[in-house]
């Protein structure tokens, strides 16, 4: 086989430093576009980026020659730089150091997109911490309580 074929669906979640509610609905769509554009720029395919005031979800197809850690590091750096250059918060905007990343199959594609589309609705009843614990348990990831 002379070609490389791949389909690596990745769902990442990353939070504002100290989980502060700093993402304003007025500019959230633009922030999500910055993240999505960067993901596209490095050769991955971004399907959806959305979030609420304290965190962002992104769902994309990872290019095998790109490290997930590099995608997250650079997407977070570029997006926080954009927030700070545009003076959108009353201080310095930063993301938490870590992130969560989960892989999905083609059969789960539509449900992941719908889940990310409905973040505002979802977080009326579920906090970021509760959501993170649910994902970690679902994917059987060891974590510190």
QUIUR-V380485 format. One record per residue. N is the residue number from 0. RES is the residue in one letter. SS is DSSP state (H for helix, E for strand, - for the rest). BURIAL is + if it has 24 or more other ideal C-beta (glycine too) atoms within 12 Angstrom, else -. Layout:
N/RES/SS/BURIAL + N/RES/SS/BURIAL
//
This chain:
0/X/-/- + 1/X/-/- + 2/X/-/- + 3/X/-/- + 4/X/-/- + 5/X/-/- + 6/X/-/- + 7/X/-/+ + 8/X/E/+ + 9/X/E/+ + 10/X/E/+ + 11/X/E/+ + 12/X/E/+ + 13/X/E/+ + 14/X/E/+ + 15/X/E/+ + 16/X/H/- + 17/X/H/- + 18/X/H/- + 19/X/-/- + 20/X/-/- + 21/X/-/+ + 22/X/-/+ + 23/X/-/- + 24/X/H/- + 25/X/H/- + 26/X/H/- + 27/X/H/+ + 28/X/H/- + 29/X/H/- + 30/X/H/+ + 31/X/H/+ + 32/X/H/+ + 33/X/H/+ + 34/X/H/+ + 35/X/H/+ + 36/X/H/- + 37/X/H/+ + 38/X/H/+ + 39/X/H/- + 40/X/H/- + 41/X/-/+ + 42/X/-/- + 43/X/-/+ + 44/X/E/+ + 45/X/E/+ + 46/X/E/+ + 47/X/E/+ + 48/X/E/+ + 49/X/E/+ + 50/X/E/+ + 51/X/E/+ + 52/X/-/+ + 53/X/-/+ + 54/X/E/+ + 55/X/E/+ + 56/X/E/+ + 57/X/E/+ + 58/X/E/+ + 59/X/E/+ + 60/X/E/+ + 61/X/-/+ + 62/X/-/- + 63/X/-/- + 64/X/-/- + 65/X/-/+ + 66/X/-/- + 67/X/H/+ + 68/X/H/- + 69/X/H/- + 70/X/H/+ + 71/X/H/+ + 72/X/H/- + 73/X/H/+ + 74/X/H/+ + 75/X/H/+ + 76/X/H/- + 77/X/H/+ + 78/X/H/+ + 79/X/H/+ + 80/X/H/- + 81/X/H/+ + 82/X/H/+ + 83/X/H/- + 84/X/H/- + 85/X/-/- + 86/X/-/- + 87/X/-/+ + 88/X/-/+ + 89/X/-/- + 90/X/-/- + 91/X/-/- + 92/X/-/+ + 93/X/-/- + 94/X/E/+ + 95/X/-/+ + 96/X/-/- + 97/X/-/- + 98/X/-/+ + 99/X/E/+ + 100/X/E/+ + 101/X/E/+ + 102/X/E/+ + 103/X/E/+ + 104/X/-/- + 105/X/H/- + 106/X/H/- + 107/X/H/- + 108/X/H/- + 109/X/H/- + 110/X/H/- + 111/X/H/+ + 112/X/H/- + 113/X/H/- + 114/X/H/+ + 115/X/H/+ + 116/X/H/- + 117/X/-/- + 118/X/H/+ + 119/X/H/- + 120/X/H/- + 121/X/H/- + 122/X/-/+ + 123/X/-/- + 124/X/-/- + 125/X/-/- + 126/X/-/- + 127/X/H/+ + 128/X/H/- + 129/X/H/- + 130/X/H/+ + 131/X/H/+ + 132/X/H/- + 133/X/H/- + 134/X/H/+ + 135/X/H/- + 136/X/H/- + 137/X/H/- + 138/X/-/- + 139/X/-/- + 140/X/-/- + 141/X/-/- + 142/X/-/- + 143/X/-/- + 144/X/-/-
//
